[in-house]
Amino acid sequence: MILGLTADGKKIAVASAPGPSSYATGGFTIRVPDLNRIDQVVFAFVTGGYKVGGLSVSGNAVTVVVHQYNYPATSAGPSVEVPAGTNLSGQTVTVVVIGL
């Protein structure tokens, strides 16, 4: 969905998608059908206590790497990519992008 235009005429768009039922290492792809090309990801969010651990863009698609926090019993730990095969179908990933 197009949200508006930037001062230089690029489109600001938002796209949401459910997570995959079996996550693949390296992330999964969300297409932004209102654009032919994404120039910048402004915002990306995953529901359910997960976080975006990385992004890459190709054409009108954003690949989102999903992380979770690894908390040992005694201290806070780093975020790590969710294991391959994790069911994220109950989560929603949303991206806001700028492009043409």
N, C-alpha and C positions, 0 to 999 in steps of 0.2 A: 504494500500500500504506500502510495506517495504521500508524504507528510507536508512537503513544501519544496521551495527552491532556495538555493544559496544566492548570494549577491551576484555571483558570476554565472548563474543559470543552471547549475548542477542540481540534480534531484536529491532530496533527502527521503529515504525510504525505510520502512520497517518490515521485517519478515519474522514470523514465528513458526516453529515446527516442533512436533513431539520428538523426544529423543528416540534412538533406535532400541529395538527390543534386544539386540545383541551388539553392544558397543564393540567397535574394532579399534585396536591400538592405532594411534595417530589421528583419531577424531572422525567426525562425520560431517557431511556437507549439507548446507542450507542454501537453496537457490533463492535469489531475489528476482522474481519474474518481471517486475516493473522496470528493471535496468538491464542494459546490455553489458555494462562494465561498472565494476565497483572500484572507486578510487581510494576510499577511506572507510574504515569501520570506526564509527563514533562510539558505539556502546554495544556490549554483548553480555547477556545474562542467562544463567541456567537456574531453574527452580530447584527446590528440594535440598538445599544446603550444599549443593555442588557449586563449583566455580569454573570460570573459563580459564584454562591453563595456557592456551595459545590459540592463535588465529592465523590463517593464511587465506589469501584471496586469489581466485583465478576466474576471469571473466565476470559473470554475475553470480558467482558462488563463493560462499565463505565456509571454510573447513574449521570446525570448532573442536579443540581438544578439551575434554572435560576432566577436571581434577576433583579430588576429594581430600579432606585433611586426614593425615595419618597421626592420630593421637595415641602415643603409648600411655600406659597407665600412670607414669610418673611425671611426664612433662608434655608440653605442646610439641607437635611435630610438623614437618613441612607438608605442603599439599603435594599429592602425587596423582598421576593419571589413573583414572579408574581402570580396573582390570578388564582385559578383553572378555567379552561375553556378558558384561554387566547389563542388566535390563534397565534402560533409562526411559522406557516408553511412557511412564507416568510423569515424566518431567517435560518441561517446555523450555526451549532455547529461543531467545529473541535477540535479533541483531538490528541495529540502526546504522545505516550506511549512507554514504554520499557517492554519487556517480552519475553516469549518463545512460 
